[in-house]
Amino acid sequence: MTFQEQIQQGIPAQLPSRVPYDLAINHAPKRKEILSVEEKKLALRNALRYFEAKHHTELLAEFKEELEKYGRIYMYRFRPDYKMYARPIDEYPGKSAQAKAIMLMIQNNLDYAVAQHPHELITYGGNGAVFQNWAQYLLTMQYLSEMTDEQTLTMYSGHPMGLFPSHKEAPRVVVTNGMVIPNYSKPDDWEKMNALGVSQYGQMTAGSYMYIGPQGIVHGTTITVLNGFRKINKSPEGNLFVTSGLGGMSGAQPKAGNIAGCITVCAEVNAKITKIRHEQGWINEVVTSVEELVARIHSAKAKKEVVSIAYLGNVVEVWEALDEANITIDLGSDQTSLHNPWAGGYYPVGTSFEEANKMMANNPDLFREKVQESLRRHADAINKHAAKGTYFFDYGNAFLLEASRAGANVMADNNIDFKYPSYVQDIMGPMCFDYGFGPFRWVCTSGKPEDLVKTDAIATLVLEELAQTAPIEIQQQLQDNIKWIKGAQENKLVVGSQARILYADAEGRVKIAEAFNQAIAKGDIGFVVLGRDHHDVSGTDSPYRETSNIYDGSRFTADMAIQNVIGDSFRGATWVSIHNGGGVGWGEVINGGFGMVLDGSKEASKRLASMLFWDVNNGISRRSWARNEGAIFTIKRAMETEPLLKVTLPNLVDENLL
């Protein structure tokens, strides 16, 4: 069968042969035993409902084996045999160009070069899933191949509920992930519902088909590192940034450190992912002992090198060794997946990677103890460096939250706040988000590198024109992004699809998108998919990350993210998504995203202008109402340029009066 025929058949009528478990692939760890006997029967019933009754006897034993062996039913037998990557849009079967673009984005999320655990349909973060099983993938791709522009596909946590009649201006796909009742958002609730096959953790861009590989976070990390050094009045040159994690999202850190121009040390316990990142060029060197690491840092500092060094081992060992060697760490952070601490997100010091994987499945209580013990030791080492001048920030991965729950010494004197700020609270919020700058991204659906080069040039021209008349308050943001986009090709950021990201405000996003649409209309480039990270101005309500610099008491509310997705859906988004969890953990955040296909039409111009303006200014208005100075400036400027915009502004109270 051809690729197109395989897509169109969906779940095959005849069972394909079982496929061997590929040990060369980076697999998800076994999930802990959490279902009762009756719940296991329910999980099997739930899995078998995708298949005709005549296949149930054969599949039952197989799915039971998967559930017992891996803690989940992935349906490995149904994993397609074609290569998984973002093909040019014309290679996808279908009646709707918008649907074809979504198929392209789904396959990019599952590309072996992009996905963390591709055979388990997990893109990044240890549990950020596109689908729960391969039957869902097959059925979804079939639906998309059949869809017209007057239908909408409804996705329930990876499950395609079906195609429903709608209209051309409606979203083609509406995605929800993990949207459970609030009182059932504890980690074990997720473990149980995911094992039952009824809910999944979509992270942010994983379950919304908008991940573009590590590049997606490289830019934000670069801006964070640059602004971190600015905050402590140091140049990156010859100075040291220490962090951990080389997985799906965190793998961006060493590349960002190189672009920012510092020395980066990034610890990682997984040898496979370390090898992958080294082969991809995201890290320069790998060392395996702290003695070798200490010597290499001394050399790099003496020569003021720009270099990224991966330490294959636990980050706690790095913090402790550099303290003993009296090496100054200028910037410090951590980007292990502590939103998922008990299932592979964080590995305890003193336990090998292999031993830890066995322990988390076979003895989860002991594993939890080891993790919390490690977090306490981790925090103690950071505190020693902070006392010597290190600027440490929480990277929004729930490090401080989980460390506090473990009893680590990370609380401020008031025992309410943390000792260390979130990077959004201290850097990205006041410097970028309050001014409307966030992670705008696009994908060239032709798959042609030359199209990406052309879009880079278009975006550069737009930003340079904006910088000529922009107010002083946003000049730094514009100049940082002009420098970024000019160096994008040289830095070889593309992994998977021909994609790009930069930080832009509402005006920049609209003007760049419109310039793309005009280029498509002229035939200069193929169709373009617009999107963004959920980690943005408006998309996410997350009290310890995206909304950590909201101080009016509303940071635990989720009106902004919900309003954002609803508003995007009727202003022209091609698809929208809303998730529980993402970055900081299940039950800790609500986040939303979108995708928009530009086809060169006048209708696309109308949609992009309406939706992108709302997508940013929804968040600016909320931040302004919270009395954030930069956001008040930004929303007033937006109202001056758009007469139909009228936002409620806060009246500031004299503190002496209070």
Disulfide bonds with the S-S distance in Angstrom:
none
